[in-house]
Amino acid sequence: ADQNDPRLEVLFKNLKTSESVQKASYIEVQIWKIWMEHRNPKVQSSMLLGIKAMNNQQFGKALAYFSLLTEIEPDFAEGWNKRATVFYLMGRFKESEEDVLRTLKLEPRHFGAHSGQGLIRMALEDWSGAITALEAGLRVHPHMSGVIRNLKYVQKKQKESTT
């Protein structure tokens, strides 16, 4: 499985039309599971080791695992997304955004990548860029409470910066 898994079509359709946050959260978990699966055991292993390192705040180690993953399987969207996350956590926003864009090229429905790009744009105080990215994420996954909160915040910041 990966971003081309045929199960994703129905999941994304249901995510967009889900009435409740609870239902949307359940669907979101299913999507993330599929995105993180890979048939190549070396890729799967790098993914799990990278996540473990990232969770332990060993960002250099996590970056090495996710970089290996993107080298082995450059068409695996989640490899780029995970590496983008590590770059973001390291404060390396330019590299993070490059990987986000690579993720979105492979999986335009990647609500996590849209959200991540919104966070990058927020960190750079690019309010209109943040709004664009966050709104794109909400078009795919309308129930992301953190993204909804961030969107309200950046809309307020943008309004303040123009008055």
Biotite code that builds the C-alpha atoms (Angstrom):
import biotite.structure as struc

atoms = struc.array([
    struc.Atom([0.000, 0.000, 0.000], chain_id="A", res_id=1, res_name="ALA", atom_name="CA", element="C"),
    struc.Atom([0.916, 3.672, -0.422], chain_id="A", res_id=2, res_name="ASP", atom_name="CA", element="C"),
    struc.Atom([-0.778, 6.803, -1.743], chain_id="A", res_id=3, res_name="GLN", atom_name="CA", element="C"),
    struc.Atom([-1.939, 4.844, -4.827], chain_id="A", res_id=4, res_name="ASN", atom_name="CA", element="C"),
    struc.Atom([-3.872, 2.263, -2.802], chain_id="A", res_id=5, res_name="ASP", atom_name="CA", element="C"),
    struc.Atom([-7.357, 1.849, -4.328], chain_id="A", res_id=6, res_name="PRO", atom_name="CA", element="C"),
    struc.Atom([-8.977, 1.842, -0.836], chain_id="A", res_id=7, res_name="ARG", atom_name="CA", element="C"),
    struc.Atom([-8.102, 5.533, -0.479], chain_id="A", res_id=8, res_name="LEU", atom_name="CA", element="C"),
    struc.Atom([-10.653, 6.716, -3.055], chain_id="A", res_id=9, res_name="GLU", atom_name="CA", element="C"),
    struc.Atom([-13.663, 5.741, -0.909], chain_id="A", res_id=10, res_name="VAL", atom_name="CA", element="C"),
    struc.Atom([-11.954, 6.828, 2.322], chain_id="A", res_id=11, res_name="LEU", atom_name="CA", element="C"),
    struc.Atom([-11.302, 10.330, 0.969], chain_id="A", res_id=12, res_name="PHE", atom_name="CA", element="C"),
    struc.Atom([-14.856, 10.605, -0.354], chain_id="A", res_id=13, res_name="LYS", atom_name="CA", element="C"),
    struc.Atom([-16.212, 9.586, 3.061], chain_id="A", res_id=14, res_name="ASN", atom_name="CA", element="C"),
    struc.Atom([-13.768, 11.897, 4.875], chain_id="A", res_id=15, res_name="LEU", atom_name="CA", element="C"),
    struc.Atom([-14.978, 14.908, 2.903], chain_id="A", res_id=16, res_name="LYS", atom_name="CA", element="C"),
    struc.Atom([-18.652, 14.133, 3.532], chain_id="A", res_id=17, res_name="THR", atom_name="CA", element="C"),
    struc.Atom([-18.439, 12.827, 7.108], chain_id="A", res_id=18, res_name="SER", atom_name="CA", element="C"),
    struc.Atom([-20.900, 14.560, 9.395], chain_id="A", res_id=19, res_name="GLU", atom_name="CA", element="C"),
    struc.Atom([-19.058, 14.103, 12.693], chain_id="A", res_id=20, res_name="SER", atom_name="CA", element="C"),
    struc.Atom([-15.554, 14.711, 13.983], chain_id="A", res_id=21, res_name="VAL", atom_name="CA", element="C"),
    struc.Atom([-15.627, 11.195, 15.435], chain_id="A", res_id=22, res_name="GLN", atom_name="CA", element="C"),
    struc.Atom([-16.377, 9.559, 12.066], chain_id="A", res_id=23, res_name="LYS", atom_name="CA", element="C"),
    struc.Atom([-13.778, 11.763, 10.349], chain_id="A", res_id=24, res_name="ALA", atom_name="CA", element="C"),
    struc.Atom([-11.153, 10.796, 12.954], chain_id="A", res_id=25, res_name="SER", atom_name="CA", element="C"),
    struc.Atom([-11.818, 7.106, 12.345], chain_id="A", res_id=26, res_name="TYR", atom_name="CA", element="C"),
    struc.Atom([-11.438, 7.578, 8.573], chain_id="A", res_id=27, res_name="ILE", atom_name="CA", element="C"),
    struc.Atom([-8.295, 9.680, 9.082], chain_id="A", res_id=28, res_name="GLU", atom_name="CA", element="C"),
    struc.Atom([-6.674, 6.831, 11.049], chain_id="A", res_id=29, res_name="VAL", atom_name="CA", element="C"),
    struc.Atom([-7.463, 4.414, 8.193], chain_id="A", res_id=30, res_name="GLN", atom_name="CA", element="C"),
    struc.Atom([-5.891, 6.784, 5.650], chain_id="A", res_id=31, res_name="ILE", atom_name="CA", element="C"),
    struc.Atom([-2.721, 7.269, 7.727], chain_id="A", res_id=32, res_name="TRP", atom_name="CA", element="C"),
    struc.Atom([-2.383, 3.469, 8.098], chain_id="A", res_id=33, res_name="LYS", atom_name="CA", element="C"),
    struc.Atom([-2.494, 3.020, 4.334], chain_id="A", res_id=34, res_name="ILE", atom_name="CA", element="C"),
    struc.Atom([-0.131, 5.933, 3.706], chain_id="A", res_id=35, res_name="TRP", atom_name="CA", element="C"),
    struc.Atom([2.432, 4.440, 6.098], chain_id="A", res_id=36, res_name="MET", atom_name="CA", element="C"),
    struc.Atom([2.359, 0.915, 4.657], chain_id="A", res_id=37, res_name="GLU", atom_name="CA", element="C"),
    struc.Atom([4.862, -0.150, 2.061], chain_id="A", res_id=38, res_name="HIS", atom_name="CA", element="C"),
    struc.Atom([5.501, -3.482, 0.379], chain_id="A", res_id=39, res_name="ARG", atom_name="CA", element="C"),
    struc.Atom([9.281, -3.036, 0.564], chain_id="A", res_id=40, res_name="ASN", atom_name="CA", element="C"),
    struc.Atom([10.459, -4.284, 4.003], chain_id="A", res_id=41, res_name="PRO", atom_name="CA", element="C"),
    struc.Atom([13.494, -1.946, 3.902], chain_id="A", res_id=42, res_name="LYS", atom_name="CA", element="C"),
    struc.Atom([11.199, 1.048, 3.389], chain_id="A", res_id=43, res_name="VAL", atom_name="CA", element="C"),
    struc.Atom([8.815, -0.156, 6.103], chain_id="A", res_id=44, res_name="GLN", atom_name="CA", element="C"),
    struc.Atom([11.720, -0.623, 8.507], chain_id="A", res_id=45, res_name="SER", atom_name="CA", element="C"),
    struc.Atom([13.153, 2.855, 7.781], chain_id="A", res_id=46, res_name="SER", atom_name="CA", element="C"),
    struc.Atom([9.691, 4.336, 8.299], chain_id="A", res_id=47, res_name="MET", atom_name="CA", element="C"),
    struc.Atom([9.242, 2.697, 11.716], chain_id="A", res_id=48, res_name="LEU", atom_name="CA", element="C"),
    struc.Atom([12.794, 3.465, 12.880], chain_id="A", res_id=49, res_name="LEU", atom_name="CA", element="C"),
    struc.Atom([12.469, 7.069, 11.674], chain_id="A", res_id=50, res_name="GLY", atom_name="CA", element="C"),
    struc.Atom([9.184, 7.538, 13.535], chain_id="A", res_id=51, res_name="ILE", atom_name="CA", element="C"),
    struc.Atom([10.688, 6.061, 16.686], chain_id="A", res_id=52, res_name="LYS", atom_name="CA", element="C"),
    struc.Atom([13.705, 8.404, 16.439], chain_id="A", res_id=53, res_name="ALA", atom_name="CA", element="C"),
    struc.Atom([11.431, 11.378, 15.756], chain_id="A", res_id=54, res_name="MET", atom_name="CA", element="C"),
    struc.Atom([9.230, 10.536, 18.755], chain_id="A", res_id=55, res_name="ASN", atom_name="CA", element="C"),
    struc.Atom([12.403, 10.380, 20.896], chain_id="A", res_id=56, res_name="ASN", atom_name="CA", element="C"),
    struc.Atom([13.433, 13.792, 19.513], chain_id="A", res_id=57, res_name="GLN", atom_name="CA", element="C"),
    struc.Atom([16.492, 12.259, 17.843], chain_id="A", res_id=58, res_name="GLN", atom_name="CA", element="C"),
    struc.Atom([15.972, 14.414, 14.779], chain_id="A", res_id=59, res_name="PHE", atom_name="CA", element="C"),
    struc.Atom([19.348, 13.747, 13.137], chain_id="A", res_id=60, res_name="GLY", atom_name="CA", element="C"),
    struc.Atom([18.740, 10.023, 13.344], chain_id="A", res_id=61, res_name="LYS", atom_name="CA", element="C"),
    struc.Atom([15.153, 10.389, 12.093], chain_id="A", res_id=62, res_name="ALA", atom_name="CA", element="C"),
    struc.Atom([16.355, 12.533, 9.198], chain_id="A", res_id=63, res_name="LEU", atom_name="CA", element="C"),
    struc.Atom([18.842, 9.819, 8.196], chain_id="A", res_id=64, res_name="ALA", atom_name="CA", element="C"),
    struc.Atom([16.116, 7.139, 8.182], chain_id="A", res_id=65, res_name="TYR", atom_name="CA", element="C"),
    struc.Atom([13.643, 9.251, 6.220], chain_id="A", res_id=66, res_name="PHE", atom_name="CA", element="C"),
    struc.Atom([16.343, 10.373, 3.758], chain_id="A", res_id=67, res_name="SER", atom_name="CA", element="C"),
    struc.Atom([17.225, 6.730, 3.142], chain_id="A", res_id=68, res_name="LEU", atom_name="CA", element="C"),
    struc.Atom([13.555, 6.027, 2.631], chain_id="A", res_id=69, res_name="LEU", atom_name="CA", element="C"),
    struc.Atom([13.212, 8.779, -0.010], chain_id="A", res_id=70, res_name="THR", atom_name="CA", element="C"),
    struc.Atom([16.296, 7.453, -1.799], chain_id="A", res_id=71, res_name="GLU", atom_name="CA", element="C"),
    struc.Atom([15.061, 3.852, -1.867], chain_id="A", res_id=72, res_name="ILE", atom_name="CA", element="C"),
    struc.Atom([11.493, 4.786, -2.822], chain_id="A", res_id=73, res_name="GLU", atom_name="CA", element="C"),
    struc.Atom([11.269, 8.304, -4.269], chain_id="A", res_id=74, res_name="PRO", atom_name="CA", element="C"),
    struc.Atom([7.630, 7.807, -5.292], chain_id="A", res_id=75, res_name="ASP", atom_name="CA", element="C"),
    struc.Atom([6.467, 7.041, -1.741], chain_id="A", res_id=76, res_name="PHE", atom_name="CA", element="C"),
    struc.Atom([4.697, 10.226, -0.608], chain_id="A", res_id=77, res_name="ALA", atom_name="CA", element="C"),
    struc.Atom([4.795, 9.466, 3.119], chain_id="A", res_id=78, res_name="GLU", atom_name="CA", element="C"),
    struc.Atom([8.599, 9.226, 3.086], chain_id="A", res_id=79, res_name="GLY", atom_name="CA", element="C"),
    struc.Atom([8.781, 12.836, 1.901], chain_id="A", res_id=80, res_name="TRP", atom_name="CA", element="C"),
    struc.Atom([6.092, 13.925, 4.341], chain_id="A", res_id=81, res_name="ASN", atom_name="CA", element="C"),
    struc.Atom([7.902, 12.393, 7.319], chain_id="A", res_id=82, res_name="LYS", atom_name="CA", element="C"),
    struc.Atom([11.182, 13.976, 6.266], chain_id="A", res_id=83, res_name="ARG", atom_name="CA", element="C"),
    struc.Atom([9.364, 17.324, 5.873], chain_id="A", res_id=84, res_name="ALA", atom_name="CA", element="C"),
    struc.Atom([8.129, 16.941, 9.447], chain_id="A", res_id=85, res_name="THR", atom_name="CA", element="C"),
    struc.Atom([11.646, 16.352, 10.766], chain_id="A", res_id=86, res_name="VAL", atom_name="CA", element="C"),
    struc.Atom([13.028, 19.318, 8.820], chain_id="A", res_id=87, res_name="PHE", atom_name="CA", element="C"),
    struc.Atom([10.217, 21.440, 10.304], chain_id="A", res_id=88, res_name="TYR", atom_name="CA", element="C"),
    struc.Atom([10.999, 20.256, 13.838], chain_id="A", res_id=89, res_name="LEU", atom_name="CA", element="C"),
    struc.Atom([14.655, 21.177, 13.214], chain_id="A", res_id=90, res_name="MET", atom_name="CA", element="C"),
    struc.Atom([13.621, 24.679, 12.108], chain_id="A", res_id=91, res_name="GLY", atom_name="CA", element="C"),
    struc.Atom([14.768, 23.979, 8.536], chain_id="A", res_id=92, res_name="ARG", atom_name="CA", element="C"),
    struc.Atom([11.657, 25.458, 6.928], chain_id="A", res_id=93, res_name="PHE", atom_name="CA", element="C"),
    struc.Atom([12.912, 25.803, 3.343], chain_id="A", res_id=94, res_name="LYS", atom_name="CA", element="C"),
    struc.Atom([13.881, 22.121, 3.145], chain_id="A", res_id=95, res_name="GLU", atom_name="CA", element="C"),
    struc.Atom([10.675, 21.160, 4.938], chain_id="A", res_id=96, res_name="SER", atom_name="CA", element="C"),
    struc.Atom([8.556, 23.007, 2.405], chain_id="A", res_id=97, res_name="GLU", atom_name="CA", element="C"),
    struc.Atom([10.456, 21.441, -0.508], chain_id="A", res_id=98, res_name="GLU", atom_name="CA", element="C"),
    struc.Atom([9.579, 17.998, 0.872], chain_id="A", res_id=99, res_name="ASP", atom_name="CA", element="C"),
    struc.Atom([5.972, 19.070, 1.516], chain_id="A", res_id=100, res_name="VAL", atom_name="CA", element="C"),
    struc.Atom([5.664, 20.103, -2.134], chain_id="A", res_id=101, res_name="LEU", atom_name="CA", element="C"),
    struc.Atom([7.154, 16.764, -3.212], chain_id="A", res_id=102, res_name="ARG", atom_name="CA", element="C"),
    struc.Atom([4.599, 14.988, -0.979], chain_id="A", res_id=103, res_name="THR", atom_name="CA", element="C"),
    struc.Atom([1.720, 16.963, -2.494], chain_id="A", res_id=104, res_name="LEU", atom_name="CA", element="C"),
    struc.Atom([2.922, 16.261, -6.015], chain_id="A", res_id=105, res_name="LYS", atom_name="CA", element="C"),
    struc.Atom([2.710, 12.527, -5.260], chain_id="A", res_id=106, res_name="LEU", atom_name="CA", element="C"),
    struc.Atom([-0.468, 12.784, -3.115], chain_id="A", res_id=107, res_name="GLU", atom_name="CA", element="C"),
    struc.Atom([-2.420, 16.028, -3.674], chain_id="A", res_id=108, res_name="PRO", atom_name="CA", element="C"),
    struc.Atom([-4.957, 14.922, -1.027], chain_id="A", res_id=109, res_name="ARG", atom_name="CA", element="C"),
    struc.Atom([-2.314, 14.752, 1.717], chain_id="A", res_id=110, res_name="HIS", atom_name="CA", element="C"),
    struc.Atom([-4.081, 16.835, 4.364], chain_id="A", res_id=111, res_name="PHE", atom_name="CA", element="C"),
    struc.Atom([-1.100, 16.373, 6.709], chain_id="A", res_id=112, res_name="GLY", atom_name="CA", element="C"),
    struc.Atom([1.240, 17.941, 4.163], chain_id="A", res_id=113, res_name="ALA", atom_name="CA", element="C"),
    struc.Atom([-1.175, 20.849, 3.553], chain_id="A", res_id=114, res_name="HIS", atom_name="CA", element="C"),
    struc.Atom([-1.351, 21.385, 7.297], chain_id="A", res_id=115, res_name="SER", atom_name="CA", element="C"),
    struc.Atom([2.443, 21.188, 7.543], chain_id="A", res_id=116, res_name="GLY", atom_name="CA", element="C"),
    struc.Atom([2.831, 23.771, 4.816], chain_id="A", res_id=117, res_name="GLN", atom_name="CA", element="C"),
    struc.Atom([0.432, 25.981, 6.749], chain_id="A", res_id=118, res_name="GLY", atom_name="CA", element="C"),
    struc.Atom([2.642, 25.645, 9.845], chain_id="A", res_id=119, res_name="LEU", atom_name="CA", element="C"),
    struc.Atom([5.752, 26.518, 7.816], chain_id="A", res_id=120, res_name="ILE", atom_name="CA", element="C"),
    struc.Atom([4.067, 29.598, 6.359], chain_id="A", res_id=121, res_name="ARG", atom_name="CA", element="C"),
    struc.Atom([2.909, 30.584, 9.879], chain_id="A", res_id=122, res_name="MET", atom_name="CA", element="C"),
    struc.Atom([6.461, 30.262, 11.202], chain_id="A", res_id=123, res_name="ALA", atom_name="CA", element="C"),
    struc.Atom([7.608, 32.555, 8.378], chain_id="A", res_id=124, res_name="LEU", atom_name="CA", element="C"),
    struc.Atom([4.722, 34.960, 9.108], chain_id="A", res_id=125, res_name="GLU", atom_name="CA", element="C"),
    struc.Atom([3.415, 34.534, 5.559], chain_id="A", res_id=126, res_name="ASP", atom_name="CA", element="C"),
    struc.Atom([-0.233, 34.799, 6.545], chain_id="A", res_id=127, res_name="TRP", atom_name="CA", element="C"),
    struc.Atom([-1.759, 34.568, 3.074], chain_id="A", res_id=128, res_name="SER", atom_name="CA", element="C"),
    struc.Atom([0.429, 31.554, 2.236], chain_id="A", res_id=129, res_name="GLY", atom_name="CA", element="C"),
    struc.Atom([-0.649, 29.921, 5.495], chain_id="A", res_id=130, res_name="ALA", atom_name="CA", element="C"),
    struc.Atom([-4.315, 30.594, 4.728], chain_id="A", res_id=131, res_name="ILE", atom_name="CA", element="C"),
    struc.Atom([-3.976, 29.039, 1.261], chain_id="A", res_id=132, res_name="THR", atom_name="CA", element="C"),
    struc.Atom([-2.292, 25.902, 2.607], chain_id="A", res_id=133, res_name="ALA", atom_name="CA", element="C"),
    struc.Atom([-4.649, 25.436, 5.560], chain_id="A", res_id=134, res_name="LEU", atom_name="CA", element="C"),
    struc.Atom([-7.746, 25.944, 3.410], chain_id="A", res_id=135, res_name="GLU", atom_name="CA", element="C"),
    struc.Atom([-6.413, 23.354, 0.945], chain_id="A", res_id=136, res_name="ALA", atom_name="CA", element="C"),
    struc.Atom([-6.080, 20.872, 3.803], chain_id="A", res_id=137, res_name="GLY", atom_name="CA", element="C"),
    struc.Atom([-9.611, 21.580, 5.036], chain_id="A", res_id=138, res_name="LEU", atom_name="CA", element="C"),
    struc.Atom([-11.043, 21.016, 1.546], chain_id="A", res_id=139, res_name="ARG", atom_name="CA", element="C"),
    struc.Atom([-9.757, 17.438, 1.825], chain_id="A", res_id=140, res_name="VAL", atom_name="CA", element="C"),
    struc.Atom([-10.385, 16.926, 5.566], chain_id="A", res_id=141, res_name="HIS", atom_name="CA", element="C"),
    struc.Atom([-12.935, 19.456, 6.862], chain_id="A", res_id=142, res_name="PRO", atom_name="CA", element="C"),
    struc.Atom([-12.814, 18.260, 10.494], chain_id="A", res_id=143, res_name="HIS", atom_name="CA", element="C"),
    struc.Atom([-9.173, 18.954, 11.453], chain_id="A", res_id=144, res_name="MET", atom_name="CA", element="C"),
    struc.Atom([-9.674, 20.969, 14.634], chain_id="A", res_id=145, res_name="SER", atom_name="CA", element="C"),
    struc.Atom([-6.030, 22.101, 14.880], chain_id="A", res_id=146, res_name="GLY", atom_name="CA", element="C"),
    struc.Atom([-6.096, 23.340, 11.301], chain_id="A", res_id=147, res_name="VAL", atom_name="CA", element="C"),
    struc.Atom([-9.399, 25.141, 11.878], chain_id="A", res_id=148, res_name="ILE", atom_name="CA", element="C"),
    struc.Atom([-7.857, 26.861, 14.941], chain_id="A", res_id=149, res_name="ARG", atom_name="CA", element="C"),
    struc.Atom([-4.697, 27.767, 12.995], chain_id="A", res_id=150, res_name="ASN", atom_name="CA", element="C"),
    struc.Atom([-6.751, 29.134, 10.121], chain_id="A", res_id=151, res_name="LEU", atom_name="CA", element="C"),
    struc.Atom([-8.710, 31.442, 12.457], chain_id="A", res_id=152, res_name="LYS", atom_name="CA", element="C"),
    struc.Atom([-5.416, 32.593, 13.984], chain_id="A", res_id=153, res_name="TYR", atom_name="CA", element="C"),
    struc.Atom([-3.721, 33.381, 10.646], chain_id="A", res_id=154, res_name="VAL", atom_name="CA", element="C"),
    struc.Atom([-6.833, 35.104, 9.299], chain_id="A", res_id=155, res_name="GLN", atom_name="CA", element="C"),
    struc.Atom([-6.730, 37.350, 12.382], chain_id="A", res_id=156, res_name="LYS", atom_name="CA", element="C"),
    struc.Atom([-2.973, 37.966, 11.917], chain_id="A", res_id=157, res_name="LYS", atom_name="CA", element="C"),
    struc.Atom([-3.445, 38.788, 8.248], chain_id="A", res_id=158, res_name="GLN", atom_name="CA", element="C"),
    struc.Atom([-6.232, 41.246, 9.084], chain_id="A", res_id=159, res_name="LYS", atom_name="CA", element="C"),
    struc.Atom([-4.019, 42.890, 11.742], chain_id="A", res_id=160, res_name="GLU", atom_name="CA", element="C"),
    struc.Atom([-1.128, 43.184, 9.290], chain_id="A", res_id=161, res_name="SER", atom_name="CA", element="C"),
    struc.Atom([-3.265, 44.994, 6.719], chain_id="A", res_id=162, res_name="THR", atom_name="CA", element="C"),
    struc.Atom([-4.879, 47.484, 9.101], chain_id="A", res_id=163, res_name="THR", atom_name="CA", element="C"),
])
